[in-house]
């Protein structure tokens, strides 16, 4: 199960978010954010919420001002109730005053307490995105992931189908490489899958006969990209003798392929002698983009053909 401890969260974001320990650091390895808690709560990170407590409670200026207007007894009971819910951590934002009672109760309950000079909205927005990304479901898919005409395109196919060769030609035509061989896909939201490259494979493309190429060194920084949303799959299909007659000459071959919880459009590109796959791949992506905008060339052709037949 994917999980992240408060210690790991501090190591990742302490510099960026100016996080500083007040108390509870030795207990931070035992306070975790997990997939299970992510599904059970409205959010893992949020402003102080006594009704639906977040795993990480952020106390901004407004929350601290609300606590300050309570009398001493009520304030103590409220903070004790917050700590009793065993949050993963409490973060005091905007450089606010921590208060002796908050520090004392966090120590008694072994609750990690941190402070930041950053505003509460920045802490909440950054941590919500980063924690959700770290805990999201992910999968590795064999293929080459590229940015083609600003679209995230995964090139798949059997071994020896020419995936890397196609990727190399697309690179020479100005498109960008994200990951070769083993791109990792993470479901960020119900309708968005983000693809990235494992650290060990970054900037590399393996081409049969040439070995491993460093794309960044060969084509420059503009030829690589760190991540992209997956929108389309191009599958290189090697038809058997006699299969060419079964191809749909009007609409081509398109279907859906499931990646995590999403159905991703997949276009089958037959690999045949003499075909320029890079040009065909670019045309497939352009046509897909037109369909996303509501234009269907096949439907328009059939409609035009029907009009001519009725006229005759």
C-alpha positions as CSV (number, residue, x, y, z in Angstrom):
1,X,0.0,0.0,0.0
2,X,1.3,3.5,-0.9
3,X,2.0,5.6,2.1
4,X,4.1,8.6,3.2
5,X,5.3,9.4,6.7
6,X,5.4,12.9,8.1
7,X,9.2,12.6,8.2
8,X,9.3,11.9,4.4
9,X,6.9,14.8,3.8
10,X,9.2,17.1,5.8
11,X,12.3,15.9,3.9
12,X,10.6,16.6,0.5
13,X,9.0,19.9,1.2
14,X,10.8,21.6,4.1
15,X,12.9,23.8,1.9
16,X,10.2,24.7,-0.6
17,X,7.5,25.4,2.1
18,X,9.9,26.7,4.8
19,X,8.7,24.0,7.3
20,X,10.3,24.0,10.7
21,X,9.8,21.6,13.6
22,X,8.2,22.8,16.8
23,X,7.7,19.4,18.5
24,X,7.0,15.8,17.7
25,X,9.8,15.1,15.3
26,X,10.7,11.8,17.0
27,X,7.2,10.5,16.4
28,X,7.0,11.6,12.8
29,X,8.0,8.2,11.4
30,X,4.9,6.7,13.1
31,X,2.4,9.2,11.6
32,X,1.5,8.3,8.0
33,X,-0.6,9.4,5.1
34,X,-1.9,6.4,3.2
35,X,-4.2,5.4,0.3
36,X,-6.7,4.1,2.9
37,X,-6.9,7.4,4.7
38,X,-7.0,9.2,1.3
39,X,-10.1,7.3,0.4
40,X,-11.8,7.7,3.8
41,X,-11.5,11.5,4.1
42,X,-12.5,14.5,2.0
43,X,-8.8,15.5,1.7
44,X,-5.6,14.6,3.4
45,X,-4.4,18.2,3.7
46,X,-6.7,21.1,4.6
47,X,-7.4,24.0,6.9
48,X,-8.5,23.2,10.5
49,X,-11.7,21.2,10.2
50,X,-13.3,19.8,13.4
51,X,-16.2,18.1,11.6
52,X,-14.2,16.1,9.0
53,X,-10.7,16.3,10.4
54,X,-7.9,16.3,7.8
55,X,-4.9,14.1,8.3
56,X,-2.7,17.2,8.1
57,X,-4.4,20.2,9.7
58,X,-3.2,23.6,8.6
59,X,-3.8,26.5,10.9
60,X,-3.8,29.8,8.9
61,X,-4.4,33.3,10.1
62,X,-8.2,32.9,10.3
63,X,-8.0,29.6,12.2
64,X,-5.5,31.0,14.7
65,X,-7.7,34.1,15.1
66,X,-10.8,31.9,15.8
67,X,-8.9,30.0,18.4
68,X,-7.7,33.2,20.0
69,X,-11.3,34.5,20.5
70,X,-12.2,31.4,22.6
71,X,-11.8,31.6,26.4
72,X,-8.9,29.7,27.9
73,X,-11.0,26.6,28.9
74,X,-12.8,26.3,25.5
75,X,-9.5,26.9,23.6
76,X,-7.8,24.1,25.6
77,X,-10.7,21.7,25.1
78,X,-10.8,22.5,21.3
79,X,-7.0,21.9,20.9
80,X,-7.2,18.7,23.0
81,X,-10.1,17.5,20.7
82,X,-8.0,18.2,17.7
83,X,-5.0,16.2,19.1
84,X,-7.3,13.4,20.2
85,X,-8.2,12.7,16.5
86,X,-4.5,11.8,16.1
87,X,-3.8,13.9,13.0
88,X,-0.6,13.1,11.1
89,X,0.6,16.6,11.7
90,X,-0.4,20.1,12.6
91,X,1.1,23.0,10.6
92,X,0.9,26.6,11.8
93,X,1.0,28.8,8.7
94,X,1.9,32.4,7.9
95,X,4.5,32.5,10.8
96,X,1.6,32.6,13.3
97,X,2.1,32.3,17.0
98,X,2.1,28.7,18.1
99,X,0.8,29.2,21.7
100,X,2.0,27.4,24.8
101,X,-1.2,25.3,25.0
102,X,-1.0,24.1,21.4
103,X,2.7,23.1,21.9
104,X,2.0,21.4,25.3
105,X,-0.9,19.4,24.0
106,X,0.9,18.4,20.8
107,X,3.8,17.1,23.0
108,X,1.4,15.2,25.3
109,X,-0.3,13.5,22.4
110,X,2.9,12.9,20.4
111,X,1.4,15.0,17.5
112,X,4.0,16.4,15.1
113,X,3.8,20.2,15.1
114,X,5.4,22.3,12.5
115,X,5.5,26.0,11.5
116,X,5.9,27.8,8.3
117,X,6.2,31.4,7.1
118,X,4.3,30.5,4.0
119,X,0.7,31.5,3.7
120,X,-1.9,28.8,4.5
121,X,-3.3,28.7,0.9
122,X,0.1,27.8,-0.5
123,X,0.7,25.0,2.1
124,X,-2.7,23.5,1.4
125,X,-2.6,23.7,-2.4
126,X,1.0,22.4,-2.7
127,X,0.6,19.6,-0.2
128,X,-2.8,18.5,-1.5
129,X,-1.4,18.1,-5.0
130,X,2.0,16.5,-4.0
131,X,0.5,14.1,-1.4
132,X,-2.3,13.0,-3.8
133,X,0.4,12.4,-6.5
134,X,2.6,10.5,-4.2
135,X,-0.2,8.2,-3.0
136,X,-2.0,7.8,-6.3
137,X,-2.2,4.4,-8.0
138,X,0.5,4.0,-10.7
139,X,1.4,1.4,-13.3
140,X,4.3,0.8,-15.7
141,X,3.4,0.2,-19.3
142,X,5.8,-1.1,-21.9
143,X,6.2,1.4,-24.7
144,X,7.6,4.8,-25.6
145,X,5.8,7.8,-24.2
146,X,6.2,11.1,-26.2
147,X,4.7,14.5,-26.6
148,X,3.5,14.8,-30.2
149,X,1.8,18.1,-31.2
150,X,1.5,19.0,-27.4
151,X,-0.4,15.7,-26.9
152,X,0.8,12.9,-24.6
153,X,1.1,9.8,-26.9
154,X,2.1,6.3,-25.9
155,X,3.6,4.2,-28.6
156,X,3.1,0.4,-28.0
157,X,3.6,-2.7,-30.0
158,X,5.3,-6.1,-29.9
159,X,9.1,-6.5,-29.6
160,X,10.7,-5.5,-32.9
161,X,7.7,-3.6,-34.2
162,X,9.8,-0.4,-34.5
163,X,8.7,1.6,-31.5
164,X,12.1,3.1,-30.8
165,X,12.8,3.8,-34.4
166,X,9.5,5.6,-34.8
167,X,10.3,7.6,-31.6
168,X,13.7,8.5,-33.0
169,X,12.2,9.8,-36.3
170,X,9.6,11.8,-34.4
171,X,12.4,13.4,-32.4
172,X,14.1,14.5,-35.6
173,X,10.8,16.0,-36.6
174,X,10.7,18.2,-33.5
175,X,8.6,16.1,-31.1
176,X,9.7,15.4,-27.5
177,X,10.6,12.2,-25.6
178,X,9.2,11.6,-22.1
179,X,10.1,8.0,-21.4
180,X,11.4,5.0,-23.3
181,X,10.6,1.3,-22.6
182,X,9.0,1.7,-19.1
183,X,7.0,4.9,-18.7
184,X,5.2,5.2,-15.3
185,X,1.6,6.3,-15.3
186,X,-0.2,7.8,-12.3
187,X,-3.9,8.5,-12.0
188,X,-4.0,12.0,-10.6
189,X,-7.8,12.5,-10.8
190,X,-10.7,10.4,-12.0
191,X,-10.1,11.6,-15.6
192,X,-6.4,12.4,-15.7
193,X,-3.4,10.0,-16.0
194,X,0.0,11.6,-15.8
195,X,3.0,9.8,-17.4
196,X,6.6,10.3,-16.4
197,X,10.0,8.6,-16.7
198,X,11.8,6.5,-14.0
199,X,14.9,8.3,-12.9
200,X,17.3,5.6,-14.2
201,X,15.9,5.9,-17.7
202,X,15.6,9.6,-18.0
203,X,16.8,11.2,-21.3
204,X,17.6,7.7,-22.7
205,X,16.3,5.9,-25.8
206,X,17.4,2.4,-26.8
207,X,17.5,1.7,-30.5
208,X,18.4,-1.7,-31.9
209,X,21.8,-1.7,-33.5
210,X,22.8,1.7,-31.9
211,X,22.3,0.9,-28.2
212,X,21.3,3.5,-25.7
213,X,21.2,7.1,-26.9
214,X,21.1,10.2,-24.7
215,X,18.4,12.2,-26.3
216,X,19.1,15.4,-24.4
217,X,22.8,15.4,-25.4
218,X,22.0,14.6,-29.1
219,X,19.0,16.8,-29.7
220,X,19.1,19.4,-26.9
221,X,17.0,20.2,-23.8
222,X,13.9,21.0,-25.9
223,X,13.8,17.3,-27.1
224,X,12.8,15.9,-23.7
225,X,10.0,16.6,-21.2
226,X,9.6,15.4,-17.7
227,X,5.9,14.4,-17.8
228,X,2.6,14.7,-19.7
229,X,-1.0,13.6,-19.5
230,X,-1.8,10.5,-21.4
231,X,-4.3,11.2,-24.1
232,X,-3.7,8.7,-26.9
233,X,-2.1,5.3,-27.6
234,X,-0.6,4.4,-31.0
235,X,-0.2,0.6,-31.3
236,X,2.1,-0.7,-34.0
237,X,0.4,-3.7,-35.4
238,X,2.2,-6.2,-37.6
239,X,-0.5,-7.8,-39.8
240,X,-0.2,-11.4,-40.9
241,X,-0.3,-12.2,-44.6
242,X,-3.8,-11.7,-45.9
243,X,-4.9,-9.4,-43.0
244,X,-4.5,-6.3,-45.2
245,X,-7.8,-6.9,-46.9
246,X,-9.6,-6.8,-43.5
247,X,-8.5,-3.2,-42.7
248,X,-11.2,-0.6,-42.6
249,X,-10.3,1.7,-45.5
250,X,-12.6,4.5,-44.3
251,X,-12.4,4.7,-40.6
252,X,-9.2,2.9,-39.8
253,X,-8.8,0.8,-36.7
254,X,-9.5,2.5,-33.3
255,X,-10.6,1.1,-30.0
256,X,-10.1,1.7,-26.3
257,X,-7.4,0.5,-24.0
258,X,-7.7,0.5,-20.2
259,X,-4.9,2.1,-18.2
260,X,-5.6,2.1,-14.5
261,X,-9.2,3.3,-14.2
262,X,-9.4,5.1,-17.5
263,X,-10.3,4.0,-21.1
264,X,-7.7,5.6,-23.4
265,X,-8.3,5.9,-27.1
266,X,-6.0,3.5,-29.1
267,X,-5.3,3.6,-32.8
268,X,-3.8,0.6,-34.6
269,X,-1.1,1.5,-37.1
270,X,-0.3,-1.4,-39.5
271,X,3.5,-1.8,-39.9
272,X,3.9,-2.5,-43.7
273,X,6.9,-2.3,-46.0
274,X,7.4,1.1,-47.5
275,X,5.3,3.1,-45.1
276,X,6.6,6.2,-43.4
277,X,5.4,5.5,-39.9
278,X,6.4,9.0,-38.6
279,X,4.2,10.8,-41.1
280,X,1.4,8.3,-40.5
281,X,1.7,8.8,-36.7
282,X,1.7,12.6,-37.0
283,X,-1.4,12.3,-39.2
284,X,-3.1,10.0,-36.7
285,X,-2.5,12.5,-33.9
286,X,-3.7,15.4,-36.0
287,X,-6.8,13.5,-36.9
288,X,-7.4,12.6,-33.3
289,X,-7.1,16.2,-32.3
290,X,-9.7,17.2,-34.9
291,X,-12.1,14.5,-33.5
292,X,-11.6,16.0,-30.0
293,X,-12.8,19.3,-31.5
294,X,-15.9,17.6,-33.0
295,X,-14.7,17.1,-36.6
296,X,-14.9,13.6,-38.1
297,X,-13.5,13.3,-41.6
298,X,-15.1,9.9,-42.2
299,X,-18.5,11.1,-41.2
300,X,-18.1,14.2,-43.4
301,X,-17.1,12.0,-46.4
302,X,-20.0,9.6,-45.9
303,X,-22.4,12.6,-45.6
304,X,-21.0,14.2,-48.8
305,X,-21.2,10.9,-50.6
306,X,-24.8,10.5,-49.5
307,X,-25.7,14.0,-50.8
308,X,-24.2,13.2,-54.2
309,X,-26.1,9.9,-54.4
310,X,-29.4,11.6,-53.5
311,X,-28.7,14.4,-56.1
312,X,-28.1,11.8,-58.8
